[in-house]
Amino acid sequence: MKRLKERRLNKIRKEKGKKIRIALAQINSTVGDLEGNMRKIEDYIKEAKKAECHIVAFPELAITGYPPEDLILKPQFIKDNLEALKEVKRNTSGITAIVGFVDKKSDSTSKDGASIYNAAAIIHDRRLIDIYHKILLPNYGVFDEFRYFKAGKKYPVYTIDDIVIGVNICEDIWFPVGPTRFQAHAGAKLIININGSPYYAGKRLLREKMLLNRAKENKVVIAYVNLVGGQDELVFDGQSIIVNEKGEIVLRGKAFEEELLFYDINIPEKNVKTGGKRKAEKIVITNKRLSIPVPQIPEREIKPLSEMEEIFRALVLGTKDYIEKNGFIKVIISLSGGVDSSLVATIAVDAIGRENVMGLFLPSLYTSKESREDTYELVRNLGIKLIEVPITEIFEQYLKTLPREFKDMPQGVAEENLQARIRGNVLMAFSNKFGWLVLTTGNKSEMSVGYATLYGDMAGGFAVIKDVPKTMVYKLCEYRNKREGNTLIPQRILWKEPSAELKLDQRDSDVLPPYEVLDPILKAYIEDDRSFEEILKMGCDVLCAKNVITMIDNSEYKRRQAPPGIKITPRAFGRDRRFPITNKYRSY
Amino acid sequence: MKRLKERRLNKIRKEKGKKIRIALAQINSTVGDLEGNMRKIEDYIKEAKKAECHIVAFPELAITGYPPEDLILKPQFIKDNLEALKEVKRNTSGITAIVGFVDKKSDSTSKDGASIYNAAAIIHDRRLIDIYHKILLPNYGVFDEFRYFKAGKKYPVYTIDDIVIGVNICEDIWFPVGPTRFQAHAGAKLIININGSPYYAGKRLLREKMLLNRAKENKVVIAYVNLVGGQDELVFDGQSIIVNEKGEIVLRGKAFEEELLFYDINIPEKNVKTGGKRKAEKIVITNKRLSIPVPQIPEREIKPLSEMEEIFRALVLGTKDYIEKNGFIKVIISLSGGVDSSLVATIAVDAIGRENVMGLFLPSLYTSKESREDTYELVRNLGIKLIEVPITEIFEQYLKTLPREFKDMPQGVAEENLQARIRGNVLMAFSNKFGWLVLTTGNKSEMSVGYATLYGDMAGGFAVIKDVPKTMVYKLCEYRNKREGNTLIPQRILWKEPSAELKLDQRDSDVLPPYEVLDPILKAYIEDDRSFEEILKMGCDVLCAKNVITMIDNSEYKRRQAPPGIKITPRAFGRDRRFPITNKYRSY
């Protein structure tokens, strides 16, 4: 009976050409949660087996979460991660699993007698068939992989039935002359590339273009599986894809959602010339005959999100995961009636639900009637609670208490900052009393030029829109309002001129150029490392360029003490841009 | 006439054996100050020429300052640094100068068409003879050199008269099988190693032991020149040394002071077997005959400092340079009558003079009579000004203003932090009003377990003793009192039990184990990455170890927003220990 069924399936297989059923598990692992990540991997293996997949692939460092940073320097952490892998191995009967983990190999040439690798375990039917070590280690931008890992040197291929497969990790696939080419030369027709590829706006397009090229160059199918989730300043977008040997996308996973993707891969008949200079190890996984079970998986292709939708959802997931993975339930946000705090509150509601978002309105003498009305309207639209604590009397008490030598000087920035810091203190008092996480509301334009008060509006646990330029803040609000159908963020908030309201008739434009002028300069100087001359060539005024550059350079000390926030541009502050505070370089 | 003099000098030279006169310029360059660093290098070249030196050597990246971090990613910065080097070159008539800078070479295999190197220019008599590229790039601890530099591959030697010299950079000399050995095999009898070697307690001994070994192994003289000065979280100690081929220290430069060191080096006659597998390029610098001018330089050897003196001076220089290189003149410190703020004030006075240090006393209801007396006594001893601003009324106004839902909860951490943050706000108001830099006073033990208030006592520009464990704080005070002869820091401050004085009868020991118990656990877990089991084996109580580890793990978010402070242990917080905030790993 069993033989009969097998014959029938083999017949189907011959009719259809060579096929293999793969599952890509784009999971949301948590850094350091070895137990939780292991359970999640086991659950997805079970699901993949239920769907009769031959292979299931997990993201880079799925066991430890990514990036584990200096946890990797703890020998006990490496040991515990190896234990978790062993546990996963026990649950792979009848399937091949590709699982990212941290490997340790004894190495007499190394200082500690061992080398550490960013690795993929190739497990089949409860046996560890092989371990692949990542060869190309990124050490730029947010990445520090040379700090932790030794580079691998081998690019083996694995044979299941007579289908030859190569496995490699993230950066390994970004270079034309690299592991993918060598594995293709060794006969691989399917490359499984496992990733922890951090999101920024525009990354998906870059990534997919690269994958299409790599597939066509090498006449291989590429199955690309990516992590999902927020980790401190990074958010991972998923959007795993499968590209066929002609460079066509045949499947795309969801953005910013955990998902198990299935696909029956047609293995191409022809390959590029095998051979080449380098020899690859060939490992036979099993001699079982593959067959594609019926019913087949219906083909589906997910349309990518629009630019603003993608960024918005990155912010929502980054916020949700920071809150939840750090054990918080509720958040508190200081609402000013301005566009930044309105956007942050909206993102927070989308991330954890209106019932978990508390607004705090902290009016002063300089708070306008409009700001009050707009705040209350926003709160009504979002359906969140609002607490009002006027700060005027506290401010007056400070002024009364400060000594003569202080009061004899004209009022200025000191008094403005005093107010911002009273707000910070009240916010933190609520946070300490009730255990609510404070979300700060500063945008990238402000963070760039230091138009923010340290320990004032910068006080809080997570800076949701820290990497969002002001001009993009407006676009995101408009996108969200449009998606709502109704107005969620009151129109007047989007129309009125931005003001910190820390003194009479204050406007951002008193000290900053208009944001449409400012933001391109910021991008050029901060993200693209453009020189002063190059910035002038953009059509920028000399004085304006000098002012902006000076403000950026001089506020490094503020950024160093800022809370973390979600990277959504190619270059964020934080790990991504490591600038000295003590720095006398002036580029003009 | 000239010929006569030359003959006479040659005669002296033959009588004395082969000699070369070298100057080691252990300078304090400033990151990014290309113009200033260039002028300083030129001044020292002039001095070295006046002393008739044949060679003058400057530290690693002397032109740019060290470490320039992401400034290196700015193409204009690299260009400007090359211009500065050219300018230096013009001022080297009649001398050989070794100058650290950032080199750029076109490279078709690189993404940007160019590769960047950590380099040493070998300049002789206004000609660029050669450029050495650092081969071994550190990418651990505070170092990120793979982020910026490509590794060099050549280890040339240079011949002056018939003295063969090798130049290499910092990390290059730390490995037995490395550039030093290859250069010795190529005939080098003198190795000039230029450094930007960050200080920590114990580093000098490690470094000197390594240099003695390297000199003996290779039968070479080593001239080791190190940077001096503070740069954000790092301080460089100078202490340049010359080690002869027998492994004897023949000269040691001062600690934490800029200095031009002279020495007439006896070049050893015999060398290890030349040859070896690797071929070194041999470059003849000049065919001029060397001669040692008379009078000779008197031999001198500087005794190293005691442990506490060395650490204290590291803190003084690190503080002084942070203040001055960032353009501040005065500082303000919140004095509580406790040991931490007393030490910080004392360091500040030593760094920038009593007239530039302002004390601020911010008493509350919980401030004891002793704290007030001790503060006033300290201030008298140090001869600094004190401003007193009581915070009680401000605190009461906050409590009055906060809404019912807040006041209905029992008083606790929220109210304690409120007070600490009022102090932070007042401090920052003075800073904003008068342009004084706020020095914070938290020690490493507090920073480790999070026993500090974010935006409260953690508010400020520079955290002087952030890397000093509490037990060492006491030792440093005792050292400084002893050095004074008199009592500078009042004895009662050293005797009394530590308290934050944020509620009635509060003691640090209410929540922390005694510091003599705590500090070894902190070192084991934070600096040495010891596991829970290993910490128990140190004789630590299970509950206590769990508590301490949990407090460390849970306060990563606070440390992320802490001001920078001076690294004085093998592993500080900051660049040196990169931990995720979102981290579910528990090691027990």
HADDOCK unambig.tbl for C-alpha pairs under 7 A between the chains (distance, minus, plus):
assign (segid A and resid 31 and name CA) (segid B and resid 582 and name CA) 6.76 0.50 0.50
assign (segid A and resid 31 and name CA) (segid B and resid 583 and name CA) 5.21 0.50 0.50
assign (segid A and resid 31 and name CA) (segid B and resid 584 and name CA) 6.31 0.50 0.50
assign (segid A and resid 32 and name CA) (segid B and resid 583 and name CA) 5.19 0.50 0.50
assign (segid A and resid 32 and name CA) (segid B and resid 584 and name CA) 4.70 0.50 0.50
assign (segid A and resid 32 and name CA) (segid B and resid 585 and name CA) 3.99 0.50 0.50
assign (segid A and resid 33 and name CA) (segid B and resid 584 and name CA) 4.77 0.50 0.50
assign (segid A and resid 33 and name CA) (segid B and resid 585 and name CA) 5.38 0.50 0.50
assign (segid A and resid 68 and name CA) (segid B and resid 580 and name CA) 6.77 0.50 0.50
assign (segid A and resid 69 and name CA) (segid B and resid 578 and name CA) 6.09 0.50 0.50
assign (segid A and resid 69 and name CA) (segid B and resid 579 and name CA) 5.85 0.50 0.50
assign (segid A and resid 69 and name CA) (segid B and resid 580 and name CA) 6.45 0.50 0.50
assign (segid A and resid 70 and name CA) (segid B and resid 577 and name CA) 6.53 0.50 0.50
assign (segid A and resid 70 and name CA) (segid B and resid 578 and name CA) 5.35 0.50 0.50
assign (segid A and resid 70 and name CA) (segid B and resid 579 and name CA) 5.41 0.50 0.50
assign (segid A and resid 71 and name CA) (segid B and resid 579 and name CA) 6.84 0.50 0.50
assign (segid A and resid 74 and name CA) (segid B and resid 529 and name CA) 5.26 0.50 0.50
assign (segid A and resid 76 and name CA) (segid B and resid 531 and name CA) 5.96 0.50 0.50
assign (segid A and resid 139 and name CA) (segid B and resid 146 and name CA) 6.67 0.50 0.50
assign (segid A and resid 139 and name CA) (segid B and resid 147 and name CA) 5.48 0.50 0.50
assign (segid A and resid 140 and name CA) (segid B and resid 147 and name CA) 5.32 0.50 0.50
assign (segid A and resid 146 and name CA) (segid B and resid 139 and name CA) 6.66 0.50 0.50
assign (segid A and resid 147 and name CA) (segid B and resid 139 and name CA) 5.48 0.50 0.50
assign (segid A and resid 147 and name CA) (segid B and resid 140 and name CA) 5.33 0.50 0.50
assign (segid A and resid 231 and name CA) (segid B and resid 582 and name CA) 6.38 0.50 0.50
assign (segid A and resid 232 and name CA) (segid B and resid 581 and name CA) 6.50 0.50 0.50
assign (segid A and resid 232 and name CA) (segid B and resid 582 and name CA) 6.03 0.50 0.50
assign (segid A and resid 322 and name CA) (segid B and resid 582 and name CA) 6.96 0.50 0.50
assign (segid A and resid 325 and name CA) (segid B and resid 582 and name CA) 6.39 0.50 0.50
assign (segid A and resid 326 and name CA) (segid B and resid 582 and name CA) 5.80 0.50 0.50
assign (segid A and resid 389 and name CA) (segid B and resid 401 and name CA) 6.91 0.50 0.50
assign (segid A and resid 389 and name CA) (segid B and resid 402 and name CA) 6.60 0.50 0.50
assign (segid A and resid 394 and name CA) (segid B and resid 394 and name CA) 6.58 0.50 0.50
assign (segid A and resid 394 and name CA) (segid B and resid 397 and name CA) 5.71 0.50 0.50
assign (segid A and resid 394 and name CA) (segid B and resid 398 and name CA) 6.16 0.50 0.50
assign (segid A and resid 397 and name CA) (segid B and resid 394 and name CA) 5.70 0.50 0.50
assign (segid A and resid 398 and name CA) (segid B and resid 394 and name CA) 6.16 0.50 0.50
assign (segid A and resid 401 and name CA) (segid B and resid 389 and name CA) 6.92 0.50 0.50
assign (segid A and resid 402 and name CA) (segid B and resid 389 and name CA) 6.59 0.50 0.50
assign (segid A and resid 413 and name CA) (segid B and resid 432 and name CA) 6.72 0.50 0.50
assign (segid A and resid 414 and name CA) (segid B and resid 429 and name CA) 5.19 0.50 0.50
assign (segid A and resid 414 and name CA) (segid B and resid 432 and name CA) 4.90 0.50 0.50
assign (segid A and resid 414 and name CA) (segid B and resid 433 and name CA) 5.29 0.50 0.50
assign (segid A and resid 418 and name CA) (segid B and resid 425 and name CA) 6.58 0.50 0.50
assign (segid A and resid 418 and name CA) (segid B and resid 429 and name CA) 6.47 0.50 0.50
assign (segid A and resid 421 and name CA) (segid B and resid 425 and name CA) 6.35 0.50 0.50
assign (segid A and resid 425 and name CA) (segid B and resid 418 and name CA) 6.57 0.50 0.50
assign (segid A and resid 425 and name CA) (segid B and resid 421 and name CA) 6.35 0.50 0.50
assign (segid A and resid 429 and name CA) (segid B and resid 414 and name CA) 5.20 0.50 0.50
assign (segid A and resid 429 and name CA) (segid B and resid 418 and name CA) 6.46 0.50 0.50
assign (segid A and resid 432 and name CA) (segid B and resid 413 and name CA) 6.71 0.50 0.50
assign (segid A and resid 432 and name CA) (segid B and resid 414 and name CA) 4.90 0.50 0.50
assign (segid A and resid 433 and name CA) (segid B and resid 414 and name CA) 5.31 0.50 0.50
assign (segid A and resid 455 and name CA) (segid B and resid 455 and name CA) 5.31 0.50 0.50
assign (segid A and resid 529 and name CA) (segid B and resid 74 and name CA) 5.26 0.50 0.50
assign (segid A and resid 531 and name CA) (segid B and resid 76 and name CA) 5.94 0.50 0.50
assign (segid A and resid 560 and name CA) (segid B and resid 561 and name CA) 6.94 0.50 0.50
assign (segid A and resid 561 and name CA) (segid B and resid 560 and name CA) 6.95 0.50 0.50
assign (segid A and resid 561 and name CA) (segid B and resid 561 and name CA) 4.15 0.50 0.50
assign (segid A and resid 561 and name CA) (segid B and resid 562 and name CA) 5.82 0.50 0.50
assign (segid A and resid 561 and name CA) (segid B and resid 563 and name CA) 6.17 0.50 0.50
assign (segid A and resid 562 and name CA) (segid B and resid 561 and name CA) 5.82 0.50 0.50
assign (segid A and resid 563 and name CA) (segid B and resid 561 and name CA) 6.17 0.50 0.50
assign (segid A and resid 577 and name CA) (segid B and resid 70 and name CA) 6.51 0.50 0.50
assign (segid A and resid 578 and name CA) (segid B and resid 69 and name CA) 6.09 0.50 0.50
assign (segid A and resid 578 and name CA) (segid B and resid 70 and name CA) 5.36 0.50 0.50
assign (segid A and resid 579 and name CA) (segid B and resid 69 and name CA) 5.83 0.50 0.50
assign (segid A and resid 579 and name CA) (segid B and resid 70 and name CA) 5.40 0.50 0.50
assign (segid A and resid 579 and name CA) (segid B and resid 71 and name CA) 6.84 0.50 0.50
assign (segid A and resid 580 and name CA) (segid B and resid 68 and name CA) 6.75 0.50 0.50
assign (segid A and resid 580 and name CA) (segid B and resid 69 and name CA) 6.42 0.50 0.50
assign (segid A and resid 581 and name CA) (segid B and resid 232 and name CA) 6.52 0.50 0.50
assign (segid A and resid 582 and name CA) (segid B and resid 31 and name CA) 6.75 0.50 0.50
assign (segid A and resid 582 and name CA) (segid B and resid 231 and name CA) 6.39 0.50 0.50
assign (segid A and resid 582 and name CA) (segid B and resid 232 and name CA) 6.04 0.50 0.50
assign (segid A and resid 582 and name CA) (segid B and resid 322 and name CA) 6.95 0.50 0.50
assign (segid A and resid 582 and name CA) (segid B and resid 325 and name CA) 6.39 0.50 0.50
assign (segid A and resid 582 and name CA) (segid B and resid 326 and name CA) 5.79 0.50 0.50
assign (segid A and resid 583 and name CA) (segid B and resid 31 and name CA) 5.20 0.50 0.50
assign (segid A and resid 583 and name CA) (segid B and resid 32 and name CA) 5.18 0.50 0.50
assign (segid A and resid 584 and name CA) (segid B and resid 31 and name CA) 6.30 0.50 0.50
assign (segid A and resid 584 and name CA) (segid B and resid 32 and name CA) 4.68 0.50 0.50
assign (segid A and resid 584 and name CA) (segid B and resid 33 and name CA) 4.77 0.50 0.50
assign (segid A and resid 585 and name CA) (segid B and resid 32 and name CA) 3.97 0.50 0.50
assign (segid A and resid 585 and name CA) (segid B and resid 33 and name CA) 5.37 0.50 0.50
